[in-house]
Amino acid sequence: MQIMTVKAGTINYGDLKKNDQIRSKQLGQPIDGKLLESPKQGRGLKKTILIWSNGSQIGMFDEGGSVWATDIVEVLRQGTWHRVTGQPA
């Protein structure tokens, strides 16, 4: 797997969609994963979100689970990684 490091711009947390490719930091260092649900909930945004983590990138298990919104750091859009901002605290 090739890890892309090109970064351009930012994307608001509320604009993320189910099945987006993301990078999260819940395991101590950024790893790739996929959103298993949308962060939108009724009129607000979820503080925790269900993702699939590719923990095998750092010698751990690949598994699904909930992470804090603040642990989502980047999203892949049109071949470019964008920083995620505006997560609920």
DSSP file (Angstrom, degrees, kcal/mol; ACC not computed):
  #  RESIDUE AA STRUCTURE BP1 BP2  ACC     N-H-->O    O-->H-N    N-H-->O    O-->H-N    TCO  KAPPA ALPHA  PHI   PSI    X-CA   Y-CA   Z-CA
    1    1 A M              0   0    0      0, 0.0     2,-0.5     0, 0.0     0, 0.0   0.000 360.0 360.0 360.0 130.8    0.0    0.0    0.0
    2    2 A Q        -     0   0    0      2,-0.0     2,-0.6     0, 0.0     0, 0.0  -0.790 360.0-145.7 -92.4 129.4    1.3    3.4   -1.0
    3    3 A I        -     0   0    0     -2,-0.5     2,-0.3     2,-0.0     0, 0.0  -0.854  12.1-146.9 -98.2 121.6    0.8    6.2    1.6
    4    4 A M        -     0   0    0     -2,-0.6    76,-0.0     1,-0.1    75,-0.0  -0.666  16.5-176.6 -87.4 140.0    0.2    9.5    0.0
    5    5 A T        +     0   0    0     -2,-0.3     2,-0.3     2,-0.0    -1,-0.1   0.378  40.9 121.3-117.3   2.9    1.5   12.6    1.8
    6    6 A V        -     0   0    0     73,-0.2    75,-1.8     2,-0.0     2,-0.4  -0.512  42.1-170.8 -68.6 129.7    0.2   15.4   -0.4
    7    7 A K  E     +a   81   0A   0     -2,-0.3     2,-0.4    73,-0.2    75,-0.2  -0.980  11.4 172.5-127.1 136.8   -2.0   17.7    1.6
    8    8 A A  E     -     0   0A   0     73,-2.0    72,-0.1    -2,-0.4    -2,-0.0  -0.931  47.9 -38.8-147.0 119.4   -4.2   20.5    0.3
    9    9 A G  E    S-     0   0A   0     -2,-0.4    74,-1.8    73,-0.1     2,-0.3  -0.035  70.4 -79.3  70.0-168.7   -6.7   22.6    2.1
   10   10 A T  E     -a   83   0A   0     72,-0.2     2,-0.4    -3,-0.1    74,-0.2  -0.917  24.9-151.6-134.1 159.0   -9.2   21.6    4.8
   11   11 A I  E     -a   84   0A   0     72,-2.6    74,-2.2    -2,-0.3     2,-0.2  -0.998  26.8-116.3-131.6 137.1  -12.6   19.9    5.0
   12   12 A N  E >   -a   85   0A   0     -2,-0.4     3,-1.9    72,-0.2     4,-0.3  -0.480  21.3-125.5 -72.2 140.9  -15.2   20.5    7.7
   13   13 A Y  G >  S+     0   0    0     72,-2.9     3,-1.5     1,-0.3    73,-0.1   0.840 110.1  60.5 -54.0 -37.6  -16.0   17.5    9.9
   14   14 A G  G 3  S+     0   0    0      1,-0.3    -1,-0.3    71,-0.2    26,-0.1   0.658  97.0  60.8 -67.6 -15.8  -19.7   17.9    9.0
   15   15 A D  G <  S+     0   0    0     -3,-1.9    -1,-0.3    24,-0.1    -2,-0.2   0.439  78.8 111.9 -91.7  -0.8  -18.9   17.4    5.3
   16   16 A L    <   -     0   0    0     -3,-1.5     2,-0.3    -4,-0.3    24,-0.2  -0.400  52.7-157.1 -70.0 152.0  -17.5   13.9    5.9
   17   17 A K    >   -     0   0    0     21,-0.1     3,-1.9    22,-0.1    18,-0.2  -0.904  28.1 -82.2-130.0 157.3  -19.6   11.0    4.4
   18   18 A K  T 3  S+     0   0    0     -2,-0.3    18,-0.2     1,-0.3    20,-0.1  -0.285 115.5  23.8 -53.9 141.2  -20.0    7.3    5.0
   19   19 A N  T 3  S+     0   0    0     16,-2.4    -1,-0.3     1,-0.3    17,-0.1   0.445  84.7 147.7  75.7   4.9  -17.2    5.3    3.3
   20   20 A D    <   -     0   0    0     -3,-1.9    15,-2.3     1,-0.1     2,-0.4  -0.453  53.1-119.4 -63.7 141.7  -14.7    8.2    3.2
   21   21 A Q  E     +B   34   0A   0     55,-0.5    55,-2.7    13,-0.2     2,-0.3  -0.738  46.3 174.3 -80.3 129.6  -11.1    7.2    3.5
   22   22 A I  E     -BC  33  75A   0     11,-2.2    11,-1.9    -2,-0.4     2,-0.4  -0.818  33.3-133.4-132.1 168.1   -9.7    8.8    6.6
   23   23 A R  E     -BC  32  74A   0     51,-2.3    50,-2.4    -2,-0.3    51,-1.5  -0.996  28.3-175.4-120.7 134.3   -6.6    9.0    8.8
   24   24 A S  E     -BC  31  72A   0      7,-2.4     7,-2.2    -2,-0.4    48,-0.2  -0.898  24.4-153.0-129.7 158.9   -7.1    8.8   12.5
   25   25 A K    >   +     0   0    0     46,-2.0     3,-1.7    -2,-0.3    47,-0.1   0.128  58.9 114.8-117.5  19.3   -4.8    9.1   15.5
   26   26 A Q  T 3  S+     0   0    0      1,-0.3    -1,-0.1    45,-0.2    46,-0.1   0.714  77.7  53.5 -67.8 -18.6   -6.5    7.1   18.2
   27   27 A L  T 3  S-     0   0    0      2,-0.4    -1,-0.3    -3,-0.2    -2,-0.1   0.254 127.0 -93.5 -99.1  12.7   -3.7    4.5   18.3
   28   28 A G  S <  S+     0   0    0     -3,-1.7    -2,-0.1     3,-0.0    -3,-0.1  -0.002 105.1  47.2 104.2 -29.2   -1.0    7.1   18.9
   29   29 A Q  S    S-     0   0    0     -5,-0.1    -2,-0.4     0, 0.0    -5,-0.1  -0.984  99.6 -82.8-141.2 153.3    0.1    7.7   15.3
   30   30 A P        +     0   0    0      0, 0.0     2,-0.3     0, 0.0    -5,-0.2  -0.303  50.7 173.9 -61.6 130.7   -2.0    8.4   12.2
   31   31 A I  E     -B   24   0A   0     -7,-2.2    -7,-2.4    -2,-0.0    -5,-0.1  -0.944  31.7-105.0-132.0 156.0   -3.3    5.3   10.4
   32   32 A D  E     +B   23   0A   0     -2,-0.3    22,-2.5    22,-0.3     2,-0.3  -0.386  48.8 144.3 -77.4 157.6   -5.6    4.8    7.5
   33   33 A G  E     -BD  22  53A   0    -11,-1.9   -11,-2.2    20,-0.2     2,-0.4  -0.939  38.8-109.3-169.6-170.7   -9.3    3.8    7.9
   34   34 A K  E     -BD  21  52A   0     18,-1.9    18,-2.7    -2,-0.3     2,-0.3  -1.000  27.4-115.3-141.6 138.3  -12.8    4.2    6.5
   35   35 A L  E     - D   0  51A   0    -15,-2.3   -16,-2.4    -2,-0.4    16,-0.2  -0.582  20.7-170.1 -72.0 130.1  -15.9    5.9    8.0
   36   36 A L  S    S+     0   0    0     14,-2.6     2,-0.3    -2,-0.3    15,-0.2   0.468  72.4  21.4 -98.1  -4.9  -18.6    3.3    8.7
   37   37 A E  S    S-     0   0    0     13,-0.7    -1,-0.1   -20,-0.1   -18,-0.1  -0.977  86.4 -97.6-153.6 162.4  -21.2    6.0    9.4
   38   38 A S        -     0   0    0     -2,-0.3   -21,-0.1     2,-0.1    12,-0.1  -0.578  24.9-134.7 -80.8 145.5  -21.9    9.7    8.7
   39   39 A P  S    S+     0   0    0      0, 0.0     7,-3.0     0, 0.0     2,-0.3   0.633  77.2 101.1 -76.1 -11.2  -21.0   12.2   11.4
   40   40 A K  E     +G   45   0B   0    -24,-0.2     2,-0.4     5,-0.2     5,-0.2  -0.555  46.8 177.4 -77.8 136.9  -24.3   14.0   11.0
   41   41 A Q  E >   -G   44   0B   0      3,-2.8     3,-2.5    -2,-0.3     2,-0.2  -0.892  56.7 -60.7-141.5 106.0  -26.9   13.2   13.5
   42   42 A G  T 3  S-     0   0    0     -2,-0.4    -1,-0.1     1,-0.3    -2,-0.0  -0.379 119.5 -16.7  58.0-119.8  -30.3   15.0   13.4
   43   43 A R  T 3  S+     0   0    0     -2,-0.2    -1,-0.3    -3,-0.1     2,-0.1   0.525 133.6  43.5 -93.5  -6.8  -29.5   18.7   13.8
   44   44 A G  E <  S-G   41   0B   0     -3,-2.5    -3,-2.8    -5,-0.0     2,-0.4  -0.415  83.1 -93.8-124.0-163.6  -26.0   18.2   15.2
   45   45 A L  E     -G   40   0B   0     -5,-0.2    -5,-0.2    -2,-0.1     2,-0.2  -0.916  37.0-109.7-120.0 145.7  -22.7   16.3   14.8
   46   46 A K        -     0   0    0     -7,-3.0     3,-0.1    -2,-0.4    -5,-0.0  -0.486  12.4-153.0 -73.3 140.7  -21.7   13.1   16.5
   47   47 A K  S    S+     0   0    0     -2,-0.2    22,-3.0     1,-0.1     2,-0.4   0.724  87.9  37.6 -84.2 -24.0  -18.8   13.4   19.1
   48   48 A T  E    S- E   0  68A   0     20,-0.3     2,-0.4    21,-0.1    20,-0.2  -0.953  75.4-167.0-123.3 149.7  -17.9    9.7   18.5
   49   49 A I  E     - E   0  67A   0     18,-2.5    18,-2.2    -2,-0.4     2,-0.4  -0.993  23.0-117.2-140.8 143.5  -18.0    8.0   15.1
   50   50 A L  E     + E   0  66A   0     -2,-0.4   -14,-2.6    16,-0.2   -13,-0.7  -0.666  43.3 165.1 -83.1 125.2  -17.8    4.4   13.9
   51   51 A I  E     -DE  35  65A   0     14,-3.0    14,-2.4    -2,-0.4     2,-0.5  -0.887  39.5-123.2-133.7 164.7  -14.7    3.7   11.7
   52   52 A W  E     -DE  34  64A   0    -18,-2.7   -18,-1.9    -2,-0.3     2,-0.4  -0.970  33.2-154.2-105.0 121.9  -12.7    0.7   10.3
   53   53 A S  E     -DE  33  63A   0     10,-3.0    10,-1.5    -2,-0.5     2,-1.2  -0.827  15.2-146.1-102.3 134.6   -9.1    1.1   11.4
   54   54 A N  E >   + E   0  62A   0    -22,-2.5     3,-1.7    -2,-0.4   -22,-0.3  -0.578  33.1 162.7 -92.8  69.2   -6.2   -0.4    9.5
   55   55 A G  G > > +     0   0    0     -2,-1.2     5,-2.4     6,-0.6     3,-2.0   0.679  58.8  81.0 -63.9 -18.7   -4.2   -1.1   12.6
   56   56 A S  G > 5S+     0   0    0      1,-0.3     3,-1.0     3,-0.2    -1,-0.3   0.694  76.0  74.4 -63.2 -16.9   -2.0   -3.6   10.6
   57   57 A Q  G < 5S+     0   0    0     -3,-1.7    -1,-0.3     1,-0.2    -2,-0.2   0.761 108.7  30.3 -65.4 -23.6   -0.1   -0.6    9.3
   58   58 A I  G < 5S-     0   0    0     -3,-2.0    -1,-0.2    -4,-0.2    -2,-0.2   0.090 128.8 -88.3-123.3  22.4    1.5   -0.3   12.8
   59   59 A G  T < 5S+     0   0    0     -3,-1.0    -3,-0.2     1,-0.3     2,-0.2   0.679  94.0 106.4  84.4  18.5    1.6   -3.9   13.8
   60   60 A M  S   <S-     0   0    0     -5,-2.4    -1,-0.3    -6,-0.1     2,-0.2  -0.471  75.0 -74.4-114.2-171.3   -1.9   -4.1   15.4
   61   61 A F        -     0   0    0     -2,-0.2    -6,-0.6    -6,-0.1     2,-0.5  -0.598  35.4-122.9 -88.2 147.7   -5.2   -5.6   14.4
   62   62 A D  E     +E   54   0A   0     -2,-0.2     2,-0.3    -7,-0.2    -8,-0.2  -0.780  53.6 144.3 -81.2 128.5   -7.6   -4.3   11.7
   63   63 A E  E     -E   53   0A   0    -10,-1.5   -10,-3.0    -2,-0.5     2,-0.3  -0.992  46.4-111.5-162.3 161.6  -10.9   -3.7   13.4
   64   64 A G  E     +E   52   0A   0     -2,-0.3     2,-0.3   -12,-0.3   -12,-0.2  -0.689  48.0 126.3 -96.3 151.7  -14.0   -1.5   13.6
   65   65 A G  E     -E   51   0A   0    -14,-2.4   -14,-3.0    -2,-0.3     2,-0.3  -0.967  54.6 -73.6 176.4 176.0  -14.9    0.7   16.5
   66   66 A S  E     -E   50   0A   0     -2,-0.3     2,-0.3   -16,-0.2   -16,-0.2  -0.698  40.6-178.4 -92.6 140.9  -15.8    4.1   17.7
   67   67 A V  E     -E   49   0A   0    -18,-2.2   -18,-2.5    -2,-0.3     2,-0.1  -0.927  35.6 -93.5-131.0 158.9  -13.3    7.0   18.0
   68   68 A W  E >   -E   48   0A   0     -2,-0.3     3,-1.9   -20,-0.2     4,-0.3  -0.430  33.8-121.1 -67.6 145.9  -13.6   10.5   19.2
   69   69 A A  G >  S+     0   0    0    -22,-3.0     3,-1.5     1,-0.3    -1,-0.1   0.835 112.7  62.5 -57.3 -34.2  -14.3   13.1   16.4
   70   70 A T  G 3  S+     0   0    0    -23,-0.3    -1,-0.3     1,-0.3   -22,-0.1   0.652  92.3  65.9 -69.2 -14.0  -11.1   14.9   17.4
   71   71 A D  G <  S+     0   0    0     -3,-1.9   -46,-2.0   -47,-0.1     2,-0.8   0.578  78.2  91.8 -83.4  -9.6   -9.1   11.8   16.4
   72   72 A I  E <   +C   24   0A   0     -3,-1.5   -48,-0.2    -4,-0.3    15,-0.1  -0.776  48.6 163.0 -84.7 113.4  -10.1   12.1   12.7
   73   73 A V  E     +     0   0A   0    -50,-2.4    11,-2.3    -2,-0.8     2,-0.3   0.768  53.6  17.2-107.1 -30.1   -7.3   14.2   11.3
   74   74 A E  E     -CF  23  83A   0    -51,-1.5   -51,-2.3     9,-0.3     2,-0.3  -0.976  53.1-159.3-144.5 156.0   -7.4   13.8    7.5
   75   75 A V  E     -CF  22  82A   0      7,-2.2     7,-2.7    -2,-0.3     2,-0.6  -0.992  21.9-126.9-134.8 143.4   -9.8   12.7    4.7
   76   76 A L  E     + F   0  81A   0    -55,-2.7   -55,-0.5    -2,-0.3     2,-0.4  -0.811  33.2 169.6 -93.3 119.9   -8.9   11.6    1.2
   77   77 A R  E >   - F   0  80A   0      3,-2.7     3,-1.6    -2,-0.6    -2,-0.1  -0.989  68.1 -16.6-133.2 123.9  -10.8   13.5   -1.5
   78   78 A Q  T 3  S-     0   0    0     -2,-0.4    -1,-0.1     1,-0.3     3,-0.1   0.856 128.0 -51.1  51.3  43.2  -10.0   13.2   -5.2
   79   79 A G  T 3  S+     0   0    0      1,-0.2     2,-0.4   -75,-0.0    -1,-0.3   0.524 119.5 100.7  79.3   6.9   -6.6   11.7   -4.6
   80   80 A T  E <   - F   0  77A   0     -3,-1.6    -3,-2.7   -75,-0.1     2,-0.4  -0.978  69.4-126.7-128.7 137.9   -5.5   14.4   -2.1
   81   81 A W  E     -aF   7  76A   0    -75,-1.8   -73,-2.0    -2,-0.4     2,-0.4  -0.683  27.0-167.2 -82.6 132.0   -5.4   14.3    1.7
   82   82 A H  E     - F   0  75A   0     -7,-2.7    -7,-2.2    -2,-0.4   -72,-0.2  -0.950  23.8-115.0-119.9 139.1   -7.2   17.2    3.4
   83   83 A R  E     -aF  10  74A   0    -74,-1.8   -72,-2.6    -2,-0.4     2,-0.5  -0.496  29.9-130.7 -69.8 139.5   -7.0   18.2    7.1
   84   84 A V  E     +a   11   0A   0    -11,-2.3     2,-0.3   -74,-0.2   -72,-0.2  -0.814  32.2 173.9 -96.5 131.0  -10.3   17.8    8.9
   85   85 A T  E     +a   12   0A   0    -74,-2.2   -72,-2.9    -2,-0.5   -71,-0.2  -0.819  46.9  49.6-127.7 168.0  -11.5   20.8   11.0
   86   86 A G        +     0   0    0     -2,-0.3   -72,-0.1     1,-0.2    -1,-0.1   0.719  62.9 164.1  79.2  23.0  -14.6   21.7   13.0
   87   87 A Q        -     0   0    0     -3,-0.1    -1,-0.2   -15,-0.1     2,-0.1  -0.477  44.1-107.5 -70.8 143.4  -14.9   18.6   15.1
   88   88 A P              0   0    0      0, 0.0   -18,-0.2     0, 0.0   -19,-0.2  -0.465 360.0 360.0 -68.8 143.4  -17.2   18.8   18.1
   89   89 A A              0   0    0     -2,-0.1   -42,-0.1   -20,-0.1    -2,-0.0   0.459 360.0 360.0 -84.9 360.0  -15.3   18.8   21.4
